[in-house]
Amino acid sequence: MNKKYIFFDIDGTLTSHTKRNHISESTFLALRKLEESGHFVSLATGRAVYLAKDIAEKTGVKSLVCEGGNGIIINGELKDYEPIDMEIAKNILRRCDELELAWSVSIEDSTNLVTRNEKIESLITNINFLRNIIVDPNYDYINETCIRRIIIENNEEKYNQIDEIKKIGFMHYEGSPFAFVEPDDKYKGIKKIVEMQGGSEEDIIVFGDGINDLKMFKKAKTSVAMGNAIDELKEIATFITDDADSDGIYNACITLGLFN
């Protein structure tokens, strides 16, 4: 078999969809066998670099497409990073202020978030990877040169009035009191990393389960939806495997002949 370029979403795909960050033994085995078979293996996630690296170290996968397609790591080294469009980001924050919609921003690759409004702190206080909230009533985002993502209060009536959110990307988990405005085109980073490796788009295979995998599924030559994937993803997938807790990745690799 030709060398394939295989990209795994993290949450609900590489990891369990019921226990955060848990990875099954069959998935560890599949990753090892894929690399032994000569394939290029990478993660593809919306997570920040620092969060993606934790899973990378746990699995031994050294290459990542992270930050929703805006960050590229090869062999553990950050090769490329593209911040979100600053003019668009600042216009979104300006509209949030006009609509009295609480927000915070990530301006560096860390747990730190900056906000003017204490309300956002109360909304995300129990989220471990978003705990360090810096409340500064005088914070002026106009002077920023890099914003990585915006976390906003979950108020659908208000955020639906901000058209420019669609120009960046949006992620909201059911029942969550906040939402992320962040890049969601993983395929942009996937295409770039494959080109850097001298590979072909024809040999790309992507695995995923959620709404932020839709764009890469629409563009990838071969796509594998987990059994626990959303219906919209299953409808456009090349192949549907078992769920993340039932050896889904390993079984898909067998079916696709990736260990040959």
N, C-alpha and C positions, 0 to 999 in steps of 0.2 A: 504494500500500500504506500502511496505517496505520503510524504510528510504532511501532517495536518497541523493547523493552528487552532488550538482548542481553548475556548474562553468560558470560564464558569462565573456566573453570578454567585454571590456569597449567601446572603440570607434566604433561607428556604430552598436553596439549590445545593450549594456545597455543604451548608450547615442544615441542621434540623429545622423543620418548620414549626416545631413545638417547643424546642429548648434552644435558647439563644447560644450561638457559637459552638454547639455540640456537633462534632463530625463523626460519622460512623466509620467503623473499621473498614468496611467495604469501599468507602470513598477514599480513604488513605491508600488502600491497595490499588484502586483504579488509577489514582494520580501517579503512583510509582510505576505501574505497568505502562502507562501512556508514555512517560519519559523514557523508560527502557525500550519502548518500541520506536523511539526516535521522533516523537511528536513534540511540538512546542506547546507548552502548557502555561496558561496565564489565568489570573483572576480578572473579572470585569465587574466593577462595582461603582455604586454611587457614593460609597464611603470616602471620607477624607483619607489622605495619605497615611496619617498616623494610625487610623483605625484599621485600614486595609493591611498595613504591615503586620499587625498582630496576628491576623489569620494567615498571612503569607508565611510567617515564621513557624506557626503551628503546623502548617501543611508541608513546608519545605518548598513551596512554589515561589520562585524568585522573580517572576515577572508579573506586573499588574497593570491593568487599565483601571484607574480610580478617578475620583472626583467627577463621576458621571461622564467620563470620556475626556476630561480636560487634563488628566495627569497620566504620565507614562513612566513606569519603572521597569528596567530591564536588568536582570541579574542583581537585584537589590539596589540599583542606583537610579535616582530620579533623572530621567533623560529629558523630560519635557513637561512643562506646566503652563496652562493657559487660564488666567483668571477670567471671571465672567465680565462681560462688557460693562465698564464702569459707568458710562452715561445711562445705560438702561437700569443698572442697579440703583443709581442715585435717584432716577425718576420714580422707581418703585418705592423707595423709602420716602420720597417727597409725598407720593400719593397715600402711603400708609399714614403719614402725619396728618394729611388733610382729612382722612377718613377715621382718624383716631383709632388706628389699628396698631396694637403693640407689636414691636419688632426687636430683633437683635441681629448683629452681624458677626460673622467669622472673618477675621482679617489676617489670620495666620494658621499654620498647620498645628493646631493644639486644641485643648478643651476650652480655651478662652472664647467667650462671647462678649460683645460690648453692646450696651443698650442705654437709652435715656430713661426708660420706663421700668419701674420695679414690677409692673404687672407681668411682664414676660418671664421674670425670674420665678414667680410663683407657679407659672404654667409648666416650666420644665425642670423644676427643682428635684424631681425624682428620677431623672434620666441620667444614668451614670456617665455617659460619654458627652454630656452637655451641662456639666455641673458648675463650671467656673464662670459665673456671670459677673461681669464688671458693670456696675450701674454708675453712669456718669451723666448727670442732668445736662452738662455742658458739652457732651460729645458732639462733634460736627463731622458727619460723614462726607461732607463736601471736600474735605482735605485728603480723603483716603485715595490711595493709588492702587489698592488691591483688595477686593472683596471676594471671598471664596464662596459664600452662601449667605442667604438671609433666612432667618427663622421668624415666622409671623404667627400671630394669634389666629387660631382657627375660627374664622368668622366668614362663612361662605358668601353671605350677602355682601360683605365689604370687599373681600379679596377678588371676587368676580368682577368688580368694577375697575380692576387694575389690569388692563389689556397687556401691558408689557411683561407681565409674569410669563406669558406664553412664549416670549422670545428667549427665555432662559431655560425654563423647565420647572416642574412643580411636583412635589411628592407629599401626599397626605395619607397617613394610616388611620383606618377606621377607629373612632373613639379617642384619637389623640387630640389634646387641647391646642396643638400647634401644628404648623406645616412648614415644609422646606421649600424655598425657592432656590433651586440649584440645577446645574447642568444634568440632562437626562439622555444624552445621545452617546451611549457607550460605543456605538459602532464607529464614531469619529476617531476615537482613540484606538479601537481595534484595527481599523484600516491603517492607521499611522504606524502602529507597532509591527504589523505584518510587513509593511513596506520597508521598515527599518531592518527587518530580518531577511529581506530579499525574497519573501514569499508571495503567493498569489491569493487574491480574494476567493478564488474557486476552491481553495483548500481550507477555508474558515468554517469552523463548527462552533456554535454557541449554545450554552445551556442556561436556562432561566426559569423563573416562576412568576414574576410580578409585573406590574404596570410599567416600571422603569426599564423593562427588558423589551418592550414593544418595538422600539426603534431598531434595535440590533436584530430582532427577529425578522423584521420587514426587509432588512438589507443583506443579511447573511445568506450565503449559499445553502448552508445546512443549519437547522435550528432544532433543538431538543427541549421540549417543555416537560417539566417535572409533573408527576401525577397530581401534586398539590398546587399546580399553577392555576392562575386565573383563566376563565373561559376564553377571554379575548386572545390570550397567548396560545392556547391550545388550538384555536381556530386557524391560526396561520403557521403553526409549527410544522416542520418537515416530519417530525416524529414525536410521539408522546411516550414517556417512560413511566416507571413507577415513582412513587413519591420519595421525598428526600430521606424519609425514615425507613424506607423499604428497599434499600440498595438500588435506588433509581439511577444513579450515575454509573455504577458498575454494570448494571444490566443493559443500559444503553450502549456502553462501550462494547459489550459482547455482541449485541445485535448489529451494531454498525461495523463490526470487524476491526476495531481499532487496536486490538492487542495482537493482531496477526503480524 
